[in-house]
């Protein structure tokens, strides 16, 4: 399992990539889920209404995650 967490203003945004699905959490609450082991994107909103987009890309041995708030990148690995 891969997991990434970023704090943005007063929110904690977490993305998990498990063997069979990807999940997006905001403040511990699941807001989006995508099944499968391929690359994907997850969407949600912060507590103040800003849009969240998490883009996951699966490489040969690593999973990459980029998190955007209102189309501005706030996290990448």
C-alpha positions as CSV (number, residue, x, y, z in Angstrom):
1,X,0.0,0.0,0.0
2,X,1.2,3.5,-0.8
3,X,0.0,6.5,1.2
4,X,0.5,10.3,0.9
5,X,-0.7,13.0,3.3
6,X,-0.6,16.8,3.0
7,X,-1.9,19.5,5.3
8,X,-3.6,22.4,3.5
9,X,-4.9,25.3,5.6
10,X,-7.0,23.5,8.3
11,X,-7.5,20.2,6.3
12,X,-5.6,17.0,6.2
13,X,-5.8,15.4,2.7
14,X,-4.8,11.7,2.4
15,X,-4.5,9.6,-0.7
16,X,-4.1,5.8,-0.4
17,X,-3.3,3.3,-3.2
18,X,-4.2,-0.2,-2.2
19,X,-3.9,-3.4,-4.2
20,X,-7.4,-3.1,-5.6
21,X,-8.4,0.6,-5.3
22,X,-7.3,4.2,-4.7
23,X,-9.0,6.4,-2.0
24,X,-9.1,10.1,-1.2
25,X,-9.8,11.2,2.3
26,X,-10.3,14.8,3.7
27,X,-10.0,15.0,7.5
28,X,-10.3,11.2,7.8
29,X,-13.6,11.0,5.8
30,X,-13.5,9.1,2.4
31,X,-14.6,11.5,-0.4
32,X,-13.7,9.5,-3.5
33,X,-12.7,6.0,-4.5
34,X,-11.6,4.4,-7.8
35,X,-11.2,0.6,-8.2
36,X,-8.4,-1.0,-10.1
37,X,-4.6,-1.0,-10.0
38,X,-4.0,1.4,-12.9
39,X,-3.4,5.2,-12.9
40,X,-6.3,7.3,-11.9
41,X,-7.7,10.5,-10.6
42,X,-9.7,11.3,-7.5
43,X,-11.7,14.5,-6.8
44,X,-13.2,16.1,-3.7
45,X,-13.5,19.5,-1.9
46,X,-11.8,21.0,1.1
47,X,-13.9,22.1,4.1
48,X,-13.9,25.6,2.7
49,X,-15.1,24.5,-0.8
50,X,-11.9,24.5,-2.8
51,X,-11.6,21.7,-5.3
52,X,-9.1,18.8,-4.7
53,X,-7.7,16.6,-7.5
54,X,-5.3,13.8,-6.9
55,X,-3.6,12.2,-9.9
56,X,-2.0,8.8,-9.4
57,X,0.4,7.4,-12.0
58,X,1.7,3.8,-11.7
59,X,5.3,3.3,-12.8
60,X,7.3,0.0,-13.0
61,X,8.2,-0.1,-9.3
62,X,6.7,3.1,-7.8
63,X,3.4,4.9,-7.6
64,X,3.4,8.7,-8.1
65,X,0.9,11.1,-6.6
66,X,0.2,14.7,-7.4
67,X,-2.3,16.7,-5.4
68,X,-3.9,19.9,-6.7
69,X,-6.0,22.5,-4.9
70,X,-8.0,24.7,-7.3
71,X,-5.5,23.5,-10.1
72,X,-2.4,24.5,-8.1
73,X,-0.1,21.7,-7.2
74,X,0.4,21.4,-3.4
75,X,2.1,18.0,-3.3
76,X,4.1,15.7,-5.5
77,X,6.5,12.8,-4.9
